[in-house]
Amino acid sequence: MTTGDVTASWCPTCKAHSLLGGEVLVLAPDGVARVSSWRWCEICENPAYPEQEKCCGP
């Protein structure tokens, strides 16, 4: 299991170019399969401020 390329994009909630995302990939005998994807905003989901509302989803 590995991650694909990580990309940065615009977070519509905090209005910053701080949303990171990528795909979780698995190499199986019959090829590469996409297991899931992930998103994380470094501003909205800052662990230093856990009481802040989560804006970007999982």
Secondary structure, DSSP 8 states (H G I E B T S, - for coil): -EE---EEEEETTTTEEEEEEEEEEEEETTEEEEEEEEEEETTTT-TT-TTS---S--
